[in-house]
Amino acid sequence: MRDKSQQELGDAIGKSFQQTQKYENATNRLAVSTLLDISKVLNVPMVMFWTR
């Protein structure tokens, strides 16, 4: 998304590549604060990540 690699996103939010990958694959839960950091880095609203 937004032409960023998992490594670049991880670096931007202070997480490792492996942790970022776990978030993407829904292996690990993430805190709202981390989701906010990701939305800021990708310049998208947080609601883009909400699913039911």
ModelCIF file with pLDDT and N, C-alpha, C, O atoms, coordinates in Angstrom:
data_MODEL
#
_entry.id   MODEL 
#
_entity.id                         1 
_entity.type                       polymer 
_entity.pdbx_number_of_molecules   1 
#
_entity_poly.entity_id                      1 
_entity_poly.type                           'polypeptide(L)' 
_entity_poly.nstd_linkage                   no 
_entity_poly.nstd_monomer                   no 
_entity_poly.pdbx_seq_one_letter_code       MRDKSQQELGDAIGKSFQQTQKYENATNRLAVSTLLDISKVLNVPMVMFWTR 
_entity_poly.pdbx_seq_one_letter_code_can   MRDKSQQELGDAIGKSFQQTQKYENATNRLAVSTLLDISKVLNVPMVMFWTR 
_entity_poly.pdbx_strand_id                 A 
#
loop_
_entity_poly_seq.entity_id 
_entity_poly_seq.num 
_entity_poly_seq.mon_id 
_entity_poly_seq.hetero 
1 1  MET n 
1 2  ARG n 
1 3  ASP n 
1 4  LYS n 
1 5  SER n 
1 6  GLN n 
1 7  GLN n 
1 8  GLU n 
1 9  LEU n 
1 10 GLY n 
1 11 ASP n 
1 12 ALA n 
1 13 ILE n 
1 14 GLY n 
1 15 LYS n 
1 16 SER n 
1 17 PHE n 
1 18 GLN n 
1 19 GLN n 
1 20 THR n 
1 21 GLN n 
1 22 LYS n 
1 23 TYR n 
1 24 GLU n 
1 25 ASN n 
1 26 ALA n 
1 27 THR n 
1 28 ASN n 
1 29 ARG n 
1 30 LEU n 
1 31 ALA n 
1 32 VAL n 
1 33 SER n 
1 34 THR n 
1 35 LEU n 
1 36 LEU n 
1 37 ASP n 
1 38 ILE n 
1 39 SER n 
1 40 LYS n 
1 41 VAL n 
1 42 LEU n 
1 43 ASN n 
1 44 VAL n 
1 45 PRO n 
1 46 MET n 
1 47 VAL n 
1 48 MET n 
1 49 PHE n 
1 50 TRP n 
1 51 THR n 
1 52 ARG n 
#
_struct_asym.id          A 
_struct_asym.entity_id   1 
#
loop_
_ma_qa_metric.id 
_ma_qa_metric.mode 
_ma_qa_metric.name 
_ma_qa_metric.software_group_id 
_ma_qa_metric.type 
1 global pLDDT . pLDDT 
2 local  pLDDT . pLDDT 
#
_ma_qa_metric_global.metric_id      1 
_ma_qa_metric_global.metric_value   87.50 
_ma_qa_metric_global.model_id       1 
_ma_qa_metric_global.ordinal_id     1 
#
loop_
_ma_qa_metric_local.label_asym_id 
_ma_qa_metric_local.label_comp_id 
_ma_qa_metric_local.label_seq_id 
_ma_qa_metric_local.metric_id 
_ma_qa_metric_local.metric_value 
_ma_qa_metric_local.model_id 
_ma_qa_metric_local.ordinal_id 
A MET 1  2 55.00 1 1  
A ARG 2  2 65.00 1 2  
A ASP 3  2 82.00 1 3  
A LYS 4  2 84.00 1 4  
A SER 5  2 88.00 1 5  
A GLN 6  2 88.00 1 6  
A GLN 7  2 92.00 1 7  
A GLU 8  2 92.00 1 8  
A LEU 9  2 91.00 1 9  
A GLY 10 2 93.00 1 10 
A ASP 11 2 94.00 1 11 
A ALA 12 2 94.00 1 12 
A ILE 13 2 93.00 1 13 
A GLY 14 2 94.00 1 14 
A LYS 15 2 93.00 1 15 
A SER 16 2 93.00 1 16 
A PHE 17 2 90.00 1 17 
A GLN 18 2 92.00 1 18 
A GLN 19 2 92.00 1 19 
A THR 20 2 89.00 1 20 
A GLN 21 2 89.00 1 21 
A LYS 22 2 90.00 1 22 
A TYR 23 2 85.00 1 23 
A GLU 24 2 84.00 1 24 
A ASN 25 2 85.00 1 25 
A ALA 26 2 84.00 1 26 
A THR 27 2 86.00 1 27 
A ASN 28 2 85.00 1 28 
A ARG 29 2 86.00 1 29 
A LEU 30 2 86.00 1 30 
A ALA 31 2 90.00 1 31 
A VAL 32 2 90.00 1 32 
A SER 33 2 92.00 1 33 
A THR 34 2 92.00 1 34 
A LEU 35 2 91.00 1 35 
A LEU 36 2 93.00 1 36 
A ASP 37 2 94.00 1 37 
A ILE 38 2 92.00 1 38 
A SER 39 2 93.00 1 39 
A LYS 40 2 93.00 1 40 
A VAL 41 2 92.00 1 41 
A LEU 42 2 91.00 1 42 
A ASN 43 2 92.00 1 43 
A VAL 44 2 91.00 1 44 
A PRO 45 2 92.00 1 45 
A MET 46 2 89.00 1 46 
A VAL 47 2 88.00 1 47 
A MET 48 2 85.00 1 48 
A PHE 49 2 80.00 1 49 
A TRP 50 2 78.00 1 50 
A THR 51 2 72.00 1 51 
A ARG 52 2 66.00 1 52 
#
loop_
_atom_site.group_PDB 
_atom_site.id 
_atom_site.type_symbol 
_atom_site.label_atom_id 
_atom_site.label_alt_id 
_atom_site.label_comp_id 
_atom_site.label_asym_id 
_atom_site.label_entity_id 
_atom_site.label_seq_id 
_atom_site.pdbx_PDB_ins_code 
_atom_site.Cartn_x 
_atom_site.Cartn_y 
_atom_site.Cartn_z 
_atom_site.occupancy 
_atom_site.B_iso_or_equiv 
_atom_site.pdbx_formal_charge 
_atom_site.auth_seq_id 
_atom_site.auth_comp_id 
_atom_site.auth_asym_id 
_atom_site.auth_atom_id 
_atom_site.pdbx_PDB_model_num 
ATOM 1   N N  . MET A 1 1  ? 0.835   -1.176  0.000  1.00 55.00 ? 1  MET A N  1 
ATOM 2   C CA . MET A 1 1  ? 0.000   0.000   0.000  1.00 55.00 ? 1  MET A CA 1 
ATOM 3   C C  . MET A 1 1  ? 0.882   1.242   0.000  1.00 55.00 ? 1  MET A C  1 
ATOM 4   O O  . MET A 1 1  ? 1.859   1.321   0.745  1.00 55.00 ? 1  MET A O  1 
ATOM 5   N N  . ARG A 1 2  ? 0.543   2.174   -0.809 1.00 65.00 ? 2  ARG A N  1 
ATOM 6   C CA . ARG A 1 2  ? 1.266   3.448   -0.853 1.00 65.00 ? 2  ARG A CA 1 
ATOM 7   C C  . ARG A 1 2  ? 2.735   3.300   -1.207 1.00 65.00 ? 2  ARG A C  1 
ATOM 8   O O  . ARG A 1 2  ? 3.552   4.132   -0.813 1.00 65.00 ? 2  ARG A O  1 
ATOM 9   N N  . ASP A 1 3  ? 3.081   2.258   -1.941 1.00 82.00 ? 3  ASP A N  1 
ATOM 10  C CA . ASP A 1 3  ? 4.447   2.052   -2.437 1.00 82.00 ? 3  ASP A CA 1 
ATOM 11  C C  . ASP A 1 3  ? 5.499   2.018   -1.331 1.00 82.00 ? 3  ASP A C  1 
ATOM 12  O O  . ASP A 1 3  ? 6.609   2.519   -1.513 1.00 82.00 ? 3  ASP A O  1 
ATOM 13  N N  . LYS A 1 4  ? 5.158   1.436   -0.200 1.00 84.00 ? 4  LYS A N  1 
ATOM 14  C CA . LYS A 1 4  ? 6.118   1.263   0.889  1.00 84.00 ? 4  LYS A CA 1 
ATOM 15  C C  . LYS A 1 4  ? 6.290   -0.229  1.134  1.00 84.00 ? 4  LYS A C  1 
ATOM 16  O O  . LYS A 1 4  ? 5.320   -0.987  1.135  1.00 84.00 ? 4  LYS A O  1 
ATOM 17  N N  . SER A 1 5  ? 7.519   -0.633  1.340  1.00 88.00 ? 5  SER A N  1 
ATOM 18  C CA . SER A 1 5  ? 7.770   -2.029  1.685  1.00 88.00 ? 5  SER A CA 1 
ATOM 19  C C  . SER A 1 5  ? 7.478   -2.223  3.173  1.00 88.00 ? 5  SER A C  1 
ATOM 20  O O  . SER A 1 5  ? 7.355   -1.258  3.927  1.00 88.00 ? 5  SER A O  1 
ATOM 21  N N  . GLN A 1 6  ? 7.370   -3.481  3.577  1.00 88.00 ? 6  GLN A N  1 
ATOM 22  C CA . GLN A 1 6  ? 7.171   -3.765  4.993  1.00 88.00 ? 6  GLN A CA 1 
ATOM 23  C C  . GLN A 1 6  ? 8.352   -3.249  5.808  1.00 88.00 ? 6  GLN A C  1 
ATOM 24  O O  . GLN A 1 6  ? 8.175   -2.794  6.938  1.00 88.00 ? 6  GLN A O  1 
ATOM 25  N N  . GLN A 1 7  ? 9.529   -3.315  5.252  1.00 92.00 ? 7  GLN A N  1 
ATOM 26  C CA . GLN A 1 7  ? 10.722  -2.817  5.937  1.00 92.00 ? 7  GLN A CA 1 
ATOM 27  C C  . GLN A 1 7  ? 10.626  -1.307  6.138  1.00 92.00 ? 7  GLN A C  1 
ATOM 28  O O  . GLN A 1 7  ? 10.893  -0.805  7.230  1.00 92.00 ? 7  GLN A O  1 
ATOM 29  N N  . GLU A 1 8  ? 10.247  -0.585  5.088  1.00 92.00 ? 8  GLU A N  1 
ATOM 30  C CA . GLU A 1 8  ? 10.130  0.870   5.185  1.00 92.00 ? 8  GLU A CA 1 
ATOM 31  C C  . GLU A 1 8  ? 9.051   1.268   6.194  1.00 92.00 ? 8  GLU A C  1 
ATOM 32  O O  . GLU A 1 8  ? 9.243   2.191   6.986  1.00 92.00 ? 8  GLU A O  1 
ATOM 33  N N  . LEU A 1 9  ? 7.927   0.571   6.159  1.00 91.00 ? 9  LEU A N  1 
ATOM 34  C CA . LEU A 1 9  ? 6.854   0.860   7.106  1.00 91.00 ? 9  LEU A CA 1 
ATOM 35  C C  . LEU A 1 9  ? 7.315   0.556   8.527  1.00 91.00 ? 9  LEU A C  1 
ATOM 36  O O  . LEU A 1 9  ? 7.091   1.351   9.440  1.00 91.00 ? 9  LEU A O  1 
ATOM 37  N N  . GLY A 1 10 ? 7.953   -0.586  8.711  1.00 93.00 ? 10 GLY A N  1 
ATOM 38  C CA . GLY A 1 10 ? 8.459   -0.945  10.033 1.00 93.00 ? 10 GLY A CA 1 
ATOM 39  C C  . GLY A 1 10 ? 9.429   0.086   10.571 1.00 93.00 ? 10 GLY A C  1 
ATOM 40  O O  . GLY A 1 10 ? 9.348   0.476   11.736 1.00 93.00 ? 10 GLY A O  1 
ATOM 41  N N  . ASP A 1 11 ? 10.342  0.527   9.731  1.00 94.00 ? 11 ASP A N  1 
ATOM 42  C CA . ASP A 1 11 ? 11.309  1.555   10.140 1.00 94.00 ? 11 ASP A CA 1 
ATOM 43  C C  . ASP A 1 11 ? 10.588  2.843   10.553 1.00 94.00 ? 11 ASP A C  1 
ATOM 44  O O  . ASP A 1 11 ? 10.958  3.482   11.538 1.00 94.00 ? 11 ASP A O  1 
ATOM 45  N N  . ALA A 1 12 ? 9.565   3.214   9.795  1.00 94.00 ? 12 ALA A N  1 
ATOM 46  C CA . ALA A 1 12 ? 8.853   4.460   10.054 1.00 94.00 ? 12 ALA A CA 1 
ATOM 47  C C  . ALA A 1 12 ? 8.062   4.425   11.361 1.00 94.00 ? 12 ALA A C  1 
ATOM 48  O O  . ALA A 1 12 ? 7.886   5.458   12.007 1.00 94.00 ? 12 ALA A O  1 
ATOM 49  N N  . ILE A 1 13 ? 7.584   3.237   11.755 1.00 93.00 ? 13 ILE A N  1 
ATOM 50  C CA . ILE A 1 13 ? 6.795   3.153   12.989 1.00 93.00 ? 13 ILE A CA 1 
ATOM 51  C C  . ILE A 1 13 ? 7.591   2.565   14.155 1.00 93.00 ? 13 ILE A C  1 
ATOM 52  O O  . ILE A 1 13 ? 7.049   2.354   15.240 1.00 93.00 ? 13 ILE A O  1 
ATOM 53  N N  . GLY A 1 14 ? 8.865   2.307   13.928 1.00 94.00 ? 14 GLY A N  1 
ATOM 54  C CA . GLY A 1 14 ? 9.719   1.811   14.999 1.00 94.00 ? 14 GLY A CA 1 
ATOM 55  C C  . GLY A 1 14 ? 9.529   0.348   15.320 1.00 94.00 ? 14 GLY A C  1 
ATOM 56  O O  . GLY A 1 14 ? 9.754   -0.075  16.454 1.00 94.00 ? 14 GLY A O  1 
ATOM 57  N N  . LYS A 1 15 ? 9.116   -0.437  14.329 1.00 93.00 ? 15 LYS A N  1 
ATOM 58  C CA . LYS A 1 15 ? 8.919   -1.880  14.505 1.00 93.00 ? 15 LYS A CA 1 
ATOM 59  C C  . LYS A 1 15 ? 9.807   -2.623  13.513 1.00 93.00 ? 15 LYS A C  1 
ATOM 60  O O  . LYS A 1 15 ? 10.248  -2.053  12.515 1.00 93.00 ? 15 LYS A O  1 
ATOM 61  N N  . SER A 1 16 ? 10.062  -3.888  13.794 1.00 93.00 ? 16 SER A N  1 
ATOM 62  C CA . SER A 1 16 ? 10.882  -4.691  12.890 1.00 93.00 ? 16 SER A CA 1 
ATOM 63  C C  . SER A 1 16 ? 10.074  -5.123  11.668 1.00 93.00 ? 16 SER A C  1 
ATOM 64  O O  . SER A 1 16 ? 8.844   -5.074  11.660 1.00 93.00 ? 16 SER A O  1 
ATOM 65  N N  . PHE A 1 17 ? 10.796  -5.544  10.647 1.00 90.00 ? 17 PHE A N  1 
ATOM 66  C CA . PHE A 1 17 ? 10.162  -6.089  9.440  1.00 90.00 ? 17 PHE A CA 1 
ATOM 67  C C  . PHE A 1 17 ? 9.260   -7.259  9.824  1.00 90.00 ? 17 PHE A C  1 
ATOM 68  O O  . PHE A 1 17 ? 8.141   -7.370  9.323  1.00 90.00 ? 17 PHE A O  1 
ATOM 69  N N  . GLN A 1 18 ? 9.737   -8.128  10.707 1.00 92.00 ? 18 GLN A N  1 
ATOM 70  C CA . GLN A 1 18 ? 8.975   -9.308  11.107 1.00 92.00 ? 18 GLN A CA 1 
ATOM 71  C C  . GLN A 1 18 ? 7.677   -8.922  11.819 1.00 92.00 ? 18 GLN A C  1 
ATOM 72  O O  . GLN A 1 18 ? 6.628   -9.522  11.583 1.00 92.00 ? 18 GLN A O  1 
ATOM 73  N N  . GLN A 1 19 ? 7.759   -7.926  12.682 1.00 92.00 ? 19 GLN A N  1 
ATOM 74  C CA . GLN A 1 19 ? 6.556   -7.488  13.395 1.00 92.00 ? 19 GLN A CA 1 
ATOM 75  C C  . GLN A 1 19 ? 5.557   -6.877  12.427 1.00 92.00 ? 19 GLN A C  1 
ATOM 76  O O  . GLN A 1 19 ? 4.357   -7.127  12.537 1.00 92.00 ? 19 GLN A O  1 
ATOM 77  N N  . THR A 1 20 ? 6.030   -6.091  11.492 1.00 89.00 ? 20 THR A N  1 
ATOM 78  C CA . THR A 1 20 ? 5.151   -5.484  10.487 1.00 89.00 ? 20 THR A CA 1 
ATOM 79  C C  . THR A 1 20 ? 4.475   -6.564  9.656  1.00 89.00 ? 20 THR A C  1 
ATOM 80  O O  . THR A 1 20 ? 3.292   -6.456  9.334  1.00 89.00 ? 20 THR A O  1 
ATOM 81  N N  . GLN A 1 21 ? 5.212   -7.590  9.314  1.00 89.00 ? 21 GLN A N  1 
ATOM 82  C CA . GLN A 1 21 ? 4.660   -8.697  8.548  1.00 89.00 ? 21 GLN A CA 1 
ATOM 83  C C  . GLN A 1 21 ? 3.572   -9.419  9.347  1.00 89.00 ? 21 GLN A C  1 
ATOM 84  O O  . GLN A 1 21 ? 2.546   -9.806  8.788  1.00 89.00 ? 21 GLN A O  1 
ATOM 85  N N  . LYS A 1 22 ? 3.792   -9.598  10.641 1.00 90.00 ? 22 LYS A N  1 
ATOM 86  C CA . LYS A 1 22 ? 2.791   -10.244 11.490 1.00 90.00 ? 22 LYS A CA 1 
ATOM 87  C C  . LYS A 1 22 ? 1.522   -9.407  11.569 1.00 90.00 ? 22 LYS A C  1 
ATOM 88  O O  . LYS A 1 22 ? 0.423   -9.960  11.605 1.00 90.00 ? 22 LYS A O  1 
ATOM 89  N N  . TYR A 1 23 ? 1.654   -8.088  11.598 1.00 85.00 ? 23 TYR A N  1 
ATOM 90  C CA . TYR A 1 23 ? 0.478   -7.227  11.580 1.00 85.00 ? 23 TYR A CA 1 
ATOM 91  C C  . TYR A 1 23 ? -0.287  -7.397  10.273 1.00 85.00 ? 23 TYR A C  1 
ATOM 92  O O  . TYR A 1 23 ? -1.513  -7.508  10.272 1.00 85.00 ? 23 TYR A O  1 
ATOM 93  N N  . GLU A 1 24 ? 0.437   -7.416  9.170  1.00 84.00 ? 24 GLU A N  1 
ATOM 94  C CA . GLU A 1 24 ? -0.216  -7.526  7.855  1.00 84.00 ? 24 GLU A CA 1 
ATOM 95  C C  . GLU A 1 24 ? -0.941  -8.852  7.704  1.00 84.00 ? 24 GLU A C  1 
ATOM 96  O O  . GLU A 1 24 ? -2.023  -8.910  7.119  1.00 84.00 ? 24 GLU A O  1 
ATOM 97  N N  . ASN A 1 25 ? -0.356  -9.907  8.224  1.00 85.00 ? 25 ASN A N  1 
ATOM 98  C CA . ASN A 1 25 ? -0.961  -11.236 8.105  1.00 85.00 ? 25 ASN A CA 1 
ATOM 99  C C  . ASN A 1 25 ? -1.959  -11.522 9.211  1.00 85.00 ? 25 ASN A C  1 
ATOM 100 O O  . ASN A 1 25 ? -2.523  -12.615 9.265  1.00 85.00 ? 25 ASN A O  1 
ATOM 101 N N  . ALA A 1 26 ? -2.189  -10.552 10.101 1.00 84.00 ? 26 ALA A N  1 
ATOM 102 C CA . ALA A 1 26 ? -3.101  -10.688 11.239 1.00 84.00 ? 26 ALA A CA 1 
ATOM 103 C C  . ALA A 1 26 ? -2.673  -11.795 12.188 1.00 84.00 ? 26 ALA A C  1 
ATOM 104 O O  . ALA A 1 26 ? -3.510  -12.389 12.867 1.00 84.00 ? 26 ALA A O  1 
ATOM 105 N N  . THR A 1 27 ? -1.368  -12.077 12.242 1.00 86.00 ? 27 THR A N  1 
ATOM 106 C CA . THR A 1 27 ? -0.836  -13.046 13.184 1.00 86.00 ? 27 THR A CA 1 
ATOM 107 C C  . THR A 1 27 ? -0.805  -12.432 14.580 1.00 86.00 ? 27 THR A C  1 
ATOM 108 O O  . THR A 1 27 ? -1.065  -13.118 15.568 1.00 86.00 ? 27 THR A O  1 
ATOM 109 N N  . ASN A 1 28 ? -0.491  -11.155 14.660 1.00 85.00 ? 28 ASN A N  1 
ATOM 110 C CA . ASN A 1 28 ? -0.442  -10.435 15.927 1.00 85.00 ? 28 ASN A CA 1 
ATOM 111 C C  . ASN A 1 28 ? -1.458  -9.301  15.913 1.00 85.00 ? 28 ASN A C  1 
ATOM 112 O O  . ASN A 1 28 ? -1.738  -8.705  14.873 1.00 85.00 ? 28 ASN A O  1 
ATOM 113 N N  . ARG A 1 29 ? -1.999  -9.021  17.085 1.00 86.00 ? 29 ARG A N  1 
ATOM 114 C CA . ARG A 1 29 ? -2.877  -7.868  17.231 1.00 86.00 ? 29 ARG A CA 1 
ATOM 115 C C  . ARG A 1 29 ? -2.011  -6.619  17.333 1.00 86.00 ? 29 ARG A C  1 
ATOM 116 O O  . ARG A 1 29 ? -0.843  -6.692  17.717 1.00 86.00 ? 29 ARG A O  1 
ATOM 117 N N  . LEU A 1 30 ? -2.584  -5.484  16.991 1.00 86.00 ? 30 LEU A N  1 
ATOM 118 C CA . LEU A 1 30 ? -1.821  -4.265  17.138 1.00 86.00 ? 30 LEU A CA 1 
ATOM 119 C C  . LEU A 1 30 ? -2.609  -3.246  17.932 1.00 86.00 ? 30 LEU A C  1 
ATOM 120 O O  . LEU A 1 30 ? -3.838  -3.209  17.880 1.00 86.00 ? 30 LEU A O  1 
ATOM 121 N N  . ALA A 1 31 ? -1.899  -2.436  18.652 1.00 90.00 ? 31 ALA A N  1 
ATOM 122 C CA . ALA A 1 31 ? -2.505  -1.402  19.483 1.00 90.00 ? 31 ALA A CA 1 
ATOM 123 C C  . ALA A 1 31 ? -3.047  -0.280  18.601 1.00 90.00 ? 31 ALA A C  1 
ATOM 124 O O  . ALA A 1 31 ? -2.585  -0.067  17.480 1.00 90.00 ? 31 ALA A O  1 
ATOM 125 N N  . VAL A 1 32 ? -4.020  0.418   19.127 1.00 90.00 ? 32 VAL A N  1 
ATOM 126 C CA . VAL A 1 32 ? -4.597  1.548   18.396 1.00 90.00 ? 32 VAL A CA 1 
ATOM 127 C C  . VAL A 1 32 ? -3.521  2.586   18.094 1.00 90.00 ? 32 VAL A C  1 
ATOM 128 O O  . VAL A 1 32 ? -3.530  3.200   17.028 1.00 90.00 ? 32 VAL A O  1 
ATOM 129 N N  . SER A 1 33 ? -2.598  2.781   19.027 1.00 92.00 ? 33 SER A N  1 
ATOM 130 C CA . SER A 1 33 ? -1.535  3.758   18.792 1.00 92.00 ? 33 SER A CA 1 
ATOM 131 C C  . SER A 1 33 ? -0.654  3.353   17.602 1.00 92.00 ? 33 SER A C  1 
ATOM 132 O O  . SER A 1 33 ? -0.200  4.209   16.843 1.00 92.00 ? 33 SER A O  1 
ATOM 133 N N  . THR A 1 34 ? -0.417  2.053   17.445 1.00 92.00 ? 34 THR A N  1 
ATOM 134 C CA . THR A 1 34 ? 0.364   1.572   16.301 1.00 92.00 ? 34 THR A CA 1 
ATOM 135 C C  . THR A 1 34 ? -0.417  1.771   15.016 1.00 92.00 ? 34 THR A C  1 
ATOM 136 O O  . THR A 1 34 ? 0.148   2.160   13.994 1.00 92.00 ? 34 THR A O  1 
ATOM 137 N N  . LEU A 1 35 ? -1.715  1.505   15.067 1.00 91.00 ? 35 LEU A N  1 
ATOM 138 C CA . LEU A 1 35 ? -2.562  1.722   13.898 1.00 91.00 ? 35 LEU A CA 1 
ATOM 139 C C  . LEU A 1 35 ? -2.569  3.197   13.509 1.00 91.00 ? 35 LEU A C  1 
ATOM 140 O O  . LEU A 1 35 ? -2.557  3.530   12.324 1.00 91.00 ? 35 LEU A O  1 
ATOM 141 N N  . LEU A 1 36 ? -2.587  4.070   14.496 1.00 93.00 ? 36 LEU A N  1 
ATOM 142 C CA . LEU A 1 36 ? -2.525  5.504   14.226 1.00 93.00 ? 36 LEU A CA 1 
ATOM 143 C C  . LEU A 1 36 ? -1.199  5.870   13.565 1.00 93.00 ? 36 LEU A C  1 
ATOM 144 O O  . LEU A 1 36 ? -1.171  6.655   12.617 1.00 93.00 ? 36 LEU A O  1 
ATOM 145 N N  . ASP A 1 37 ? -0.103  5.303   14.066 1.00 94.00 ? 37 ASP A N  1 
ATOM 146 C CA . ASP A 1 37 ? 1.211   5.552   13.458 1.00 94.00 ? 37 ASP A CA 1 
ATOM 147 C C  . ASP A 1 37 ? 1.235   5.096   12.006 1.00 94.00 ? 37 ASP A C  1 
ATOM 148 O O  . ASP A 1 37 ? 1.744   5.805   11.137 1.00 94.00 ? 37 ASP A O  1 
ATOM 149 N N  . ILE A 1 38 ? 0.686   3.913   11.742 1.00 92.00 ? 38 ILE A N  1 
ATOM 150 C CA . ILE A 1 38 ? 0.659   3.372   10.375 1.00 92.00 ? 38 ILE A CA 1 
ATOM 151 C C  . ILE A 1 38 ? -0.175  4.277   9.469  1.00 92.00 ? 38 ILE A C  1 
ATOM 152 O O  . ILE A 1 38 ? 0.228   4.572   8.344  1.00 92.00 ? 38 ILE A O  1 
ATOM 153 N N  . SER A 1 39 ? -1.331  4.715   9.957  1.00 93.00 ? 39 SER A N  1 
ATOM 154 C CA . SER A 1 39 ? -2.180  5.570   9.125  1.00 93.00 ? 39 SER A CA 1 
ATOM 155 C C  . SER A 1 39 ? -1.497  6.894   8.805  1.00 93.00 ? 39 SER A C  1 
ATOM 156 O O  . SER A 1 39 ? -1.660  7.433   7.710  1.00 93.00 ? 39 SER A O  1 
ATOM 157 N N  . LYS A 1 40 ? -0.726  7.420   9.766  1.00 93.00 ? 40 LYS A N  1 
ATOM 158 C CA . LYS A 1 40 ? 0.005   8.669   9.517  1.00 93.00 ? 40 LYS A CA 1 
ATOM 159 C C  . LYS A 1 40 ? 1.106   8.467   8.483  1.00 93.00 ? 40 LYS A C  1 
ATOM 160 O O  . LYS A 1 40 ? 1.284   9.296   7.590  1.00 93.00 ? 40 LYS A O  1 
ATOM 161 N N  . VAL A 1 41 ? 1.848   7.359   8.603  1.00 92.00 ? 41 VAL A N  1 
ATOM 162 C CA . VAL A 1 41 ? 2.940   7.082   7.658  1.00 92.00 ? 41 VAL A CA 1 
ATOM 163 C C  . VAL A 1 41 ? 2.395   6.892   6.247  1.00 92.00 ? 41 VAL A C  1 
ATOM 164 O O  . VAL A 1 41 ? 2.978   7.376   5.276  1.00 92.00 ? 41 VAL A O  1 
ATOM 165 N N  . LEU A 1 42 ? 1.269   6.182   6.142  1.00 91.00 ? 42 LEU A N  1 
ATOM 166 C CA . LEU A 1 42 ? 0.690   5.912   4.825  1.00 91.00 ? 42 LEU A CA 1 
ATOM 167 C C  . LEU A 1 42 ? -0.203  7.046   4.333  1.00 91.00 ? 42 LEU A C  1 
ATOM 168 O O  . LEU A 1 42 ? -0.653  7.041   3.187  1.00 91.00 ? 42 LEU A O  1 
ATOM 169 N N  . ASN A 1 43 ? -0.458  8.031   5.222  1.00 92.00 ? 43 ASN A N  1 
ATOM 170 C CA . ASN A 1 43 ? -1.301  9.176   4.880  1.00 92.00 ? 43 ASN A CA 1 
ATOM 171 C C  . ASN A 1 43 ? -2.702  8.746   4.441  1.00 92.00 ? 43 ASN A C  1 
ATOM 172 O O  . ASN A 1 43 ? -3.222  9.195   3.419  1.00 92.00 ? 43 ASN A O  1 
ATOM 173 N N  . VAL A 1 44 ? -3.294  7.861   5.248  1.00 91.00 ? 44 VAL A N  1 
ATOM 174 C CA . VAL A 1 44 ? -4.666  7.409   5.019  1.00 91.00 ? 44 VAL A CA 1 
ATOM 175 C C  . VAL A 1 44 ? -5.426  7.498   6.344  1.00 91.00 ? 44 VAL A C  1 
ATOM 176 O O  . VAL A 1 44 ? -4.813  7.411   7.408  1.00 91.00 ? 44 VAL A O  1 
ATOM 177 N N  . PRO A 1 45 ? -6.743  7.671   6.297  1.00 92.00 ? 45 PRO A N  1 
ATOM 178 C CA . PRO A 1 45 ? -7.509  7.702   7.541  1.00 92.00 ? 45 PRO A CA 1 
ATOM 179 C C  . PRO A 1 45 ? -7.546  6.318   8.193  1.00 92.00 ? 45 PRO A C  1 
ATOM 180 O O  . PRO A 1 45 ? -7.494  5.300   7.503  1.00 92.00 ? 45 PRO A O  1 
ATOM 181 N N  . MET A 1 46 ? -7.637  6.288   9.520  1.00 89.00 ? 46 MET A N  1 
ATOM 182 C CA . MET A 1 46 ? -7.667  5.014   10.245 1.00 89.00 ? 46 MET A CA 1 
ATOM 183 C C  . MET A 1 46 ? -8.821  4.120   9.817  1.00 89.00 ? 46 MET A C  1 
ATOM 184 O O  . MET A 1 46 ? -8.706  2.896   9.873  1.00 89.00 ? 46 MET A O  1 
ATOM 185 N N  . VAL A 1 47 ? -9.924  4.708   9.396  1.00 88.00 ? 47 VAL A N  1 
ATOM 186 C CA . VAL A 1 47 ? -11.099 3.905   9.021  1.00 88.00 ? 47 VAL A CA 1 
ATOM 187 C C  . VAL A 1 47 ? -10.804 2.987   7.841  1.00 88.00 ? 47 VAL A C  1 
ATOM 188 O O  . VAL A 1 47 ? -11.553 2.042   7.594  1.00 88.00 ? 47 VAL A O  1 
ATOM 189 N N  . MET A 1 48 ? -9.735  3.248   7.117  1.00 85.00 ? 48 MET A N  1 
ATOM 190 C CA . MET A 1 48 ? -9.349  2.372   5.999  1.00 85.00 ? 48 MET A CA 1 
ATOM 191 C C  . MET A 1 48 ? -9.030  0.960   6.491  1.00 85.00 ? 48 MET A C  1 
ATOM 192 O O  . MET A 1 48 ? -9.084  0.009   5.712  1.00 85.00 ? 48 MET A O  1 
ATOM 193 N N  . PHE A 1 49 ? -8.700  0.817   7.769  1.00 80.00 ? 49 PHE A N  1 
ATOM 194 C CA . PHE A 1 49 ? -8.260  -0.466  8.303  1.00 80.00 ? 49 PHE A CA 1 
ATOM 195 C C  . PHE A 1 49 ? -9.361  -1.201  9.051  1.00 80.00 ? 49 PHE A C  1 
ATOM 196 O O  . PHE A 1 49 ? -9.159  -2.341  9.470  1.00 80.00 ? 49 PHE A O  1 
ATOM 197 N N  . TRP A 1 50 ? -10.515 -0.579  9.228  1.00 78.00 ? 50 TRP A N  1 
ATOM 198 C CA . TRP A 1 50 ? -11.589 -1.210  10.005 1.00 78.00 ? 50 TRP A CA 1 
ATOM 199 C C  . TRP A 1 50 ? -12.365 -2.179  9.151  1.00 78.00 ? 50 TRP A C  1 
ATOM 200 O O  . TRP A 1 50 ? -12.774 -1.859  8.035  1.00 78.00 ? 50 TRP A O  1 
ATOM 201 N N  . THR A 1 51 ? -12.564 -3.364  9.683  1.00 72.00 ? 51 THR A N  1 
ATOM 202 C CA . THR A 1 51 ? -13.361 -4.386  9.005  1.00 72.00 ? 51 THR A CA 1 
ATOM 203 C C  . THR A 1 51 ? -14.341 -4.984  10.001 1.00 72.00 ? 51 THR A C  1 
ATOM 204 O O  . THR A 1 51 ? -14.174 -4.827  11.210 1.00 72.00 ? 51 THR A O  1 
ATOM 205 N N  . ARG A 1 52 ? -15.321 -5.641  9.521  1.00 66.00 ? 52 ARG A N  1 
ATOM 206 C CA . ARG A 1 52 ? -16.297 -6.326  10.383 1.00 66.00 ? 52 ARG A CA 1 
ATOM 207 C C  . ARG A 1 52 ? -16.250 -7.787  10.105 1.00 66.00 ? 52 ARG A C  1 
ATOM 208 O O  . ARG A 1 52 ? -16.990 -8.556  10.718 1.00 66.00 ? 52 ARG A O  1 
#
